[in-house]
Amino acid sequence: MVYSGGSVPAVVCLANLCVALCVGAALKSDVVLENSATTLNHSMALVQRMEALLTQGNGSDVILRVQTLNTDEVKVIQVHSLVLTLQSDVFDELLQTRNSTAMVLRESPDCAAVFDKFIRYLYCGDITVRLNQAIPLHKLASKYHVWDLQQGLTQYMTQHLSSDSLMGHVVSWYQYATQIGDVTLQNSCLQYLSWNLSSVLQSAEWSSVSEELLLTLLQRSDLVLQSELELYEALEAWISQNQPSVEAAKSALKAIRYAMISPQHLFHLQKKSSVMLKYYESVRDLLFLAFQFHAASPIQLAKYFDVNCSLFTPRNYLSQAWGSPWVINNPTRDDRSFSFQTQLGPSGYDASKRVTWNALFSPRWLPLSVRSAYPEMGSLQPTRTDGGRPRIIVTPATSSPDFAGVSFQKTVIVSARKQGKVVVRHVYNFHQSTEEAGDFLLEADLQRRASEYLIDSSLYLHIIVKPLYHSLIVAKK
């Protein structure tokens, strides 16, 4: 029977589809005996027959002509209207309004390239995705209202932020998420970029960062990187390569926290940085304030300036002056402790002063009232198995009058291996104990050797100590 124009009756479509699926199909048998039943699952065979149905075009009643925009390229796919209407209300509407057996769909080059994979998903319910295919497939799933695929791709992108790619993919995923208003994916990308910024700054992906994303990153205090100088040098490279508008360049340079850069390096930037020389007037006051910060004690500075602003707020710097890495082997075995030193603060006035910190890790923390004292740092305590949660305490070894007017925020960075790459898994902030954070390693199963929080059965931490200054008077504006 041949039909020209109009749609093929649904009964005919259903009959053809059933015949195609039933040929050679295994029988399903339910045997009821003494209230017991056996289910024979042949779903995988059904998927294979559905894929063969698409590949061979048996019983097809619709021809999709997928035209790539701005080209003469056309991809022809034979499909079954019943399958498409069951999976997509958009296809259902398009099929009802068509006037021939052929239907023309116009798609962008990236979407046209993966359209056959998209159609296969409608038949089989599974799909193989590569990093560079996630966005076009997500576009198609959104356009044709295939919501399960859309949600699955969002989850895929969230879980594959750390995967290796030649030119990087997190920045493009962030920009796409911003464009479509996917806040969950947008925040996941932004958090990954912030917590792994050092590696991003060294990658080819850095030059593709948009002005909007650049300014968003520069305003954050949770950036994990070696130093503020590293951030300035990366910004200088970005400005030189992207040639942004004057206002965008000025806004970005003003977001650098110059007080966190040593006076020696600031002098060097003033004389040697081409970007600094070009935009010097826009940051002159910030540089002057940074030099004042390095020349006077923080207490004196706090009498005249508002030191409670971002200029004097450290980010998460990994350099030795700010903290120390700590690798804990077999972390569930017993309590551990170690000592490390940091600078008193980033001010040049305090450049020669050091603070010794004692850190204690307990896999199952119990109240101090039921714990034995720790007479020596590094002593091991018997393992407790009766309750408790992982906890870290960081305290100064001694008190000092230099601590006046400043509080010390501690940050613990937990690294993990994902897709073969070591990345920051979590960042916790507290003043003395991780108990303040409330969720420290809450979901981590440290007993399991293959735990996502462990690398080769070890817990990889980095402790950072950040001085936060307090104004002694209200700064005059």
Summary of the structure (lengths in Angstrom):
residues: 477
radius of gyration: 30.3
end to end distance: 85.6
largest distance: 96.0
contacts: 1345
relative contact order: 0.07
helix: 43%
strand: 19%
